[in-house]
Amino acid sequence: MSTVTGTAARAAALRARHPRALAEAMEGFGVAEAAAAHGTPVLELRAVSNPVGPRDRAAWRIGEALAALTEGFGKLAPVLESWKQP
């Protein structure tokens, strides 16, 4: 998606249009497109810090999201190492 969802109405419309979607993210799309254009693999590791809809910054869980990313990155290196071709 190329937009963010800042209203309950927009969140509901997107939920109806994409009922299987679990999250909304747009930052990595440009990176993925550039990588695809150059035949370069790309991996995006994300954590969710706030729900889709009205921007209630008091409800954002950025600290928890960063902790989840830290844990994920810690587990990622061994997985990527196992993917190396001989």
C-alpha positions as CSV (number, residue, x, y, z in Angstrom):
1,M,0.0,0.0,0.0
2,S,1.2,3.5,-0.7
3,T,-0.6,5.3,2.1
4,V,-1.0,5.2,5.9
5,T,-4.3,4.7,7.6
6,G,-5.1,7.4,10.1
7,T,-8.9,7.1,10.4
8,A,-11.3,4.4,11.6
9,A,-13.2,4.7,8.4
10,R,-10.2,4.2,6.2
11,A,-9.1,1.2,8.4
12,A,-12.6,-0.3,8.0
13,A,-12.6,0.2,4.2
14,L,-9.1,-1.4,3.9
15,R,-10.1,-4.3,6.2
16,A,-13.2,-5.0,4.0
17,R,-11.0,-4.8,0.8
18,H,-8.2,-6.9,2.2
19,P,-9.8,-9.2,4.9
20,R,-6.7,-11.5,5.1
21,A,-4.2,-8.7,5.8
22,L,-2.7,-8.7,9.2
23,A,-0.6,-5.5,9.1
24,E,0.0,-2.3,7.2
25,A,3.5,-1.3,6.2
26,M,4.8,1.0,3.5
27,E,8.5,1.8,4.3
28,G,9.9,-1.4,2.9
29,F,8.0,-1.3,-0.4
30,G,10.4,1.1,-2.1
31,V,13.4,-0.9,-1.0
32,A,11.8,-4.1,-2.3
33,E,11.0,-2.5,-5.6
34,A,14.6,-1.2,-6.0
35,A,16.0,-4.6,-5.1
36,A,13.7,-6.4,-7.6
37,A,14.7,-4.0,-10.3
38,H,18.3,-4.9,-9.7
39,G,17.8,-8.6,-9.2
40,T,18.9,-8.4,-5.6
41,P,17.3,-10.4,-2.8
42,V,15.7,-8.5,0.0
43,L,14.4,-9.4,3.4
44,E,12.4,-7.1,5.7
45,L,12.1,-7.8,9.4
46,R,9.3,-5.8,11.1
47,A,7.5,-5.6,14.4
48,V,4.1,-4.0,15.0
49,S,4.0,-1.1,17.4
50,N,0.5,0.2,16.9
51,P,-2.8,-0.9,15.3
52,V,-4.1,0.4,12.0
53,G,-6.5,3.2,12.3
54,P,-6.6,6.5,14.2
55,R,-3.2,7.6,15.4
56,D,-3.3,7.3,19.2
57,R,0.3,7.8,20.0
58,A,-0.3,7.1,23.7
59,A,-1.2,3.5,22.7
60,W,1.9,2.9,20.6
61,R,4.1,0.1,21.9
62,I,7.4,1.2,20.3
63,G,9.6,-0.1,23.1
64,E,8.0,-3.6,22.8
65,A,8.3,-3.5,19.1
66,L,12.0,-2.6,19.3
67,A,12.6,-5.4,21.8
68,A,10.9,-7.9,19.4
69,L,13.1,-6.7,16.6
70,T,16.2,-7.1,18.7
71,E,15.2,-10.6,19.5
72,G,14.4,-11.3,15.9
73,F,17.7,-10.0,14.6
74,G,19.4,-12.1,17.2
75,K,17.8,-15.2,15.7
76,L,18.2,-14.1,12.1
77,A,22.0,-14.4,11.7
78,P,22.2,-18.2,12.2
79,V,19.3,-18.7,9.7
80,L,21.0,-16.6,7.1
81,E,24.3,-18.3,7.6
82,S,22.6,-21.6,7.0
83,W,21.3,-20.4,3.6
84,K,24.8,-19.7,2.2
85,Q,25.7,-21.8,-0.8
86,P,28.9,-23.8,-0.7
